[in-house]
Amino acid sequence: MFPVRQPWLCKALGCYDCCIRCIGAVPYPSLVATLLFYAGVALFCGCGHEALSQTEVLVETYFARNAQDFVVMASFIKYFQYVIYGLASFFFLYGILLLAEGFYTTSAVKQTFGEFRSTQCGRCLSLTFIIVTYILAFIWLAVFAFTAIPVFFLFNMEQTCHNINILAETTPSINQHGWICMDARQYGLLPWNAMPGKACGLTLASICKTSEFYVTYDLYIAAFAGAVVTLLALFLYLAATTYNYAVLRFLGRKGVR
């Protein structure tokens, strides 16, 4: 991406000075953004895929007696898991392209290698990356908000179970608190005619003590954290690519071609 046109440079400067110059040519903001990007995408895709599988088991076991009640949710989970496969592949390739673009446009490279030239095509390419990254960041905001829904549901469910346990310690019979429920239908997970569609009282408290609940909850929290890291990486990419584009425009106005 940025070939060394002067092979005698390393011999003249020595190995140490040459290494310092090469290290200075690394676009560190893009490199950090790439590492965060891959970490966030891996966390979101891996944990999100498993969380969806665990959600299907949790709903089928405790909230729906008839398979027809959660067939829409099961189909959605299946298709979204395929979307996760596509996201992982696309973001892997896009991260490489953004890192390569960072190397191509970093000002440290232009200062180190005198024969580097900024072209109109290069500036147009940088602008394209800015636009695409901006669109991806906007879309990922929606994904970020969507990921918060199951975390919110399971958090409320855990808090409700905690309240039931407190009432159980102070009340002779927990059955009189059977009105304390978590209704999956209110969150759009099941249709309104699903039976039972909700869990109440001791049944709800027992669900919160199962391994399926805690595994699903932890996986969604990890997927949510992955979405946050990915969004942070996209914003960092935007800052880096915008700065690089500004540098290219500045060089273009000075007549560098």
C-alpha positions as CSV (number, residue, x, y, z in Angstrom):
1,M,0.0,0.0,0.0
2,F,2.9,2.4,0.6
3,P,6.1,0.9,-1.0
4,V,9.5,2.2,0.0
5,R,10.9,3.8,-3.1
6,Q,14.3,4.4,-1.6
7,P,15.8,1.1,-0.5
8,W,19.0,2.9,0.4
9,L,17.2,4.8,3.1
10,C,17.4,1.9,5.7
11,K,21.1,1.4,5.0
12,A,21.9,5.1,5.4
13,L,19.9,5.6,8.5
14,G,20.7,2.3,10.2
15,C,18.4,-0.4,11.4
16,Y,17.3,1.4,14.5
17,D,16.4,4.7,12.8
18,C,14.6,2.8,10.0
19,C,12.5,0.9,12.5
20,I,11.6,4.1,14.3
21,R,10.5,5.6,11.0
22,C,8.4,2.5,10.1
23,I,6.8,2.5,13.6
24,G,6.0,6.2,13.1
25,A,4.2,5.3,9.8
26,V,1.7,3.1,11.6
27,P,-1.8,4.7,11.8
28,Y,-2.4,4.0,15.5
29,P,-6.0,5.4,15.7
30,S,-7.0,3.1,12.9
31,L,-5.1,0.2,14.4
32,V,-6.8,0.7,17.8
33,A,-10.2,1.0,16.1
34,T,-9.6,-2.2,14.2
35,L,-8.7,-4.1,17.4
36,L,-11.8,-2.7,19.1
37,F,-13.9,-3.4,16.0
38,Y,-12.9,-7.1,15.8
39,A,-13.3,-7.6,19.6
40,G,-16.7,-6.0,19.6
41,V,-18.0,-7.8,16.5
42,A,-16.7,-11.2,17.8
43,L,-18.3,-10.6,21.2
44,F,-21.6,-9.5,19.7
45,C,-21.8,-12.2,17.0
46,G,-20.6,-15.1,19.2
47,C,-22.6,-14.3,22.3
48,G,-25.6,-13.0,20.4
49,H,-25.8,-16.3,18.4
50,E,-25.8,-18.4,21.6
51,A,-28.1,-16.0,23.4
52,L,-30.7,-16.4,20.7
53,S,-30.5,-20.2,20.9
54,Q,-30.9,-20.1,24.7
55,T,-33.9,-17.7,24.4
56,E,-35.7,-20.2,22.2
57,V,-35.2,-22.9,24.8
58,L,-36.2,-20.6,27.7
59,V,-39.5,-19.5,25.9
60,E,-40.3,-23.0,24.8
61,T,-39.8,-24.4,28.2
62,Y,-41.5,-21.8,30.4
63,F,-43.7,-19.5,28.4
64,A,-45.3,-21.4,25.6
65,R,-47.0,-24.8,25.6
66,N,-47.8,-24.9,21.9
67,A,-45.1,-24.8,19.3
68,Q,-47.3,-22.6,17.1
69,D,-47.2,-19.9,19.8
70,F,-43.5,-19.2,19.2
71,V,-43.1,-20.3,15.6
72,V,-42.7,-16.6,14.5
73,M,-40.1,-16.0,17.2
74,A,-38.2,-19.2,16.3
75,S,-38.2,-18.2,12.6
76,F,-36.9,-14.7,13.5
77,I,-34.1,-16.3,15.7
78,K,-33.1,-18.6,12.8
79,Y,-32.9,-15.8,10.2
80,F,-31.2,-13.4,12.6
81,Q,-28.5,-16.0,13.3
82,Y,-27.9,-16.2,9.5
83,V,-27.6,-12.4,9.6
84,I,-25.0,-12.7,12.3
85,Y,-22.9,-15.0,10.1
86,G,-23.1,-12.4,7.3
87,L,-22.2,-9.5,9.7
88,A,-19.2,-11.4,11.0
89,S,-17.9,-11.9,7.4
90,F,-18.6,-8.4,6.2
91,F,-17.2,-6.7,9.2
92,F,-14.0,-8.8,9.1
93,L,-13.4,-7.7,5.5
94,Y,-14.4,-4.1,6.1
95,G,-12.1,-3.8,9.1
96,I,-9.2,-4.9,6.9
97,L,-10.2,-2.3,4.3
98,L,-10.4,0.5,6.9
99,L,-7.0,-0.4,8.3
100,A,-5.5,-0.4,4.8
101,E,-7.1,3.0,4.2
102,G,-5.5,4.2,7.4
103,F,-2.1,3.1,6.3
104,Y,-2.7,4.7,2.9
105,T,-3.7,8.1,4.1
106,T,-1.8,8.5,7.4
107,S,0.2,11.7,7.5
108,A,3.1,9.8,9.1
109,V,3.5,7.8,5.9
110,K,3.4,10.9,3.8
111,Q,6.1,12.5,5.9
112,T,8.3,9.5,5.9
113,F,8.3,8.5,2.2
114,G,8.9,11.4,0.0
115,E,7.6,9.8,-3.1
116,F,4.1,9.2,-1.7
117,R,1.5,11.2,-3.7
118,S,-2.1,12.0,-3.0
119,T,-4.3,11.5,-6.0
120,Q,-7.9,12.6,-6.7
121,C,-8.8,8.9,-6.7
122,G,-7.3,8.5,-3.3
123,R,-9.2,11.4,-1.9
124,C,-12.4,10.1,-3.4
125,L,-11.8,6.7,-1.8
126,S,-11.3,8.2,1.6
127,L,-14.5,10.2,1.3
128,T,-16.3,7.0,0.3
129,F,-15.0,5.2,3.5
130,I,-16.2,8.2,5.6
131,I,-19.7,8.0,4.1
132,V,-20.0,4.2,4.4
133,T,-18.6,4.2,8.0
134,Y,-21.1,6.9,8.9
135,I,-24.0,4.9,7.5
136,L,-22.8,1.8,9.3
137,A,-22.5,3.7,12.6
138,F,-26.1,4.9,12.1
139,I,-27.3,1.4,11.4
140,W,-25.4,0.1,14.4
141,L,-27.1,2.5,16.6
142,A,-30.4,0.7,15.8
143,V,-28.7,-2.6,16.4
144,F,-27.4,-1.3,19.8
145,A,-30.9,-0.2,20.8
146,F,-32.4,-3.6,19.7
147,T,-29.8,-5.5,21.7
148,A,-30.8,-3.6,24.8
149,I,-34.4,-5.0,24.7
150,P,-33.6,-8.6,25.8
151,V,-31.2,-7.2,28.5
152,F,-34.0,-5.0,29.7
153,F,-36.5,-7.8,29.8
154,L,-34.2,-10.2,31.6
155,F,-33.2,-7.5,34.1
156,N,-36.8,-6.8,34.9
157,M,-37.4,-10.5,35.2
158,E,-34.5,-10.9,37.7
159,Q,-35.7,-7.9,39.7
160,T,-39.2,-9.3,39.9
161,C,-37.8,-12.7,41.1
162,H,-35.8,-10.8,43.7
163,N,-39.0,-9.1,44.9
164,I,-40.8,-12.4,45.1
165,N,-38.1,-13.9,47.2
166,I,-38.2,-11.0,49.6
167,L,-42.0,-11.3,49.9
168,A,-41.6,-15.1,50.4
169,E,-39.5,-14.4,53.5
170,T,-42.0,-12.0,55.0
171,T,-45.3,-13.6,53.9
172,P,-46.6,-17.0,55.1
173,S,-47.8,-18.0,51.6
174,I,-46.3,-16.9,48.4
175,N,-49.4,-17.9,46.5
176,Q,-51.2,-14.7,47.4
177,H,-48.5,-12.9,45.4
178,G,-49.3,-14.9,42.3
179,W,-50.2,-11.6,40.6
180,I,-46.5,-10.7,40.4
181,C,-45.7,-11.9,36.9
182,M,-43.5,-11.4,33.9
183,D,-45.5,-11.4,30.6
184,A,-43.4,-12.2,27.5
185,R,-46.3,-11.1,25.4
186,Q,-45.9,-7.5,26.5
187,Y,-42.4,-7.4,25.0
188,G,-43.4,-8.9,21.7
189,L,-41.7,-12.2,22.2
190,L,-45.0,-14.1,21.9
191,P,-48.4,-13.4,20.4
192,W,-51.2,-12.3,22.7
193,N,-53.0,-15.6,22.4
194,A,-50.0,-17.6,23.5
195,M,-50.6,-19.8,26.6
196,P,-49.5,-19.3,29.3
197,G,-47.4,-16.4,27.9
198,K,-46.4,-15.4,31.4
199,A,-44.9,-16.7,34.6
200,C,-46.1,-15.7,38.0
201,G,-45.2,-16.3,41.7
202,L,-43.3,-19.4,42.6
203,T,-43.1,-20.4,39.0
204,L,-41.3,-17.2,38.0
205,A,-39.0,-17.5,41.0
206,S,-38.0,-21.0,40.1
207,I,-37.3,-19.9,36.5
208,C,-34.8,-17.3,37.7
209,K,-32.9,-20.0,39.6
210,T,-32.3,-22.1,36.5
211,S,-29.1,-22.2,34.6
212,E,-30.8,-21.4,31.4
213,F,-31.9,-18.1,32.7
214,Y,-28.5,-17.0,34.0
215,V,-26.7,-18.2,30.9
216,T,-29.1,-16.4,28.6
217,Y,-28.8,-13.2,30.7
218,D,-25.0,-13.3,30.8
219,L,-24.9,-13.9,27.0
220,Y,-27.1,-11.0,26.3
221,I,-25.1,-8.7,28.5
222,A,-21.9,-9.8,26.7
223,A,-23.6,-9.2,23.3
224,F,-24.7,-5.8,24.4
225,A,-21.2,-5.0,25.5
226,G,-19.9,-6.1,22.1
227,A,-22.4,-3.8,20.4
228,V,-21.1,-0.9,22.6
229,V,-17.5,-1.7,21.7
230,T,-18.3,-2.0,18.0
231,L,-20.1,1.4,18.1
232,L,-17.1,3.0,19.8
233,A,-14.8,1.5,17.2
234,L,-17.0,2.9,14.3
235,F,-16.9,6.4,15.9
236,L,-13.1,6.1,16.2
237,Y,-12.9,5.1,12.6
238,L,-15.0,8.1,11.6
239,A,-12.6,10.4,13.5
240,A,-9.5,8.8,11.9
241,T,-10.9,8.7,8.4
242,T,-12.2,12.3,8.6
243,Y,-8.8,13.5,9.8
244,N,-7.0,11.6,7.0
245,Y,-9.4,13.0,4.4
246,A,-8.8,16.5,5.7
247,V,-5.0,16.0,5.4
248,L,-5.5,14.8,1.8
249,R,-7.6,17.8,0.9
250,F,-5.0,20.1,2.5
251,L,-2.3,18.5,0.4
252,G,-4.4,18.7,-2.7
253,R,-4.9,22.5,-2.2
254,K,-1.1,22.8,-1.9
255,G,-0.8,21.2,-5.3
256,V,0.4,17.8,-4.2
257,R,-0.7,15.2,-6.9
